[in-house]
Each structure stands twice: as C-alpha cells, then as structure tokens.
C-alpha cells in the first residue's frame, strides 16, 4: 500500500493514474454497465488528455529541435493576440453583419 503524506504535491501523473484506476474498475469489475459506462468514458478520456498534455510538454522540454518553437512566456495569450490582430473578431462576427444593408 502506498502511503500518501498530507501536503504531498499531486502531479498530473498521479491524477492520470487515479483516473485510470477508476476506469479499469468500471471496465473489468462493473463491466461498463449502468452509470459505470459514463464513469468509464469520462475517466478514460480525462486520463488520456492528461497524458497527451504531459507528453507535449515533455517533448518541448526534452527534444532539441522543439526548443526554439517552445513558448518563452513573454508572448501574449492566444485569444488576446488573435483579438489584437482582428482574426478572432472576424470569426465571431462575420463581416457581412457589420456592413449595413443598403437602404432602397
């Protein structure tokens, strides 16, 4: 049995392992029946997402070709950058709606 100390730092790996344990329980013990179907879907999807997220972060941290593509922390967040450039506004409000219809 693993002893977890109070105040121990919970990492993404720990959360993903716990989610997978619940998914395995729902799959093998409860045979994905009743509410365990949704519990299995949600926990398996969340664990996969966390593992993919950590994999991408590790790739940027450990693969030299990706070092120069990694964010430096000085860039503005994407929505604000897109809003500043006008791309987000064009997607949210089509230009046709902004142009007034000609009056007869």
Helices and strands as residue ranges (DSSP letters): H 12-24, I 25-29, H 36-62, H 64-67, H 78-85, H 87-92, H 95-98
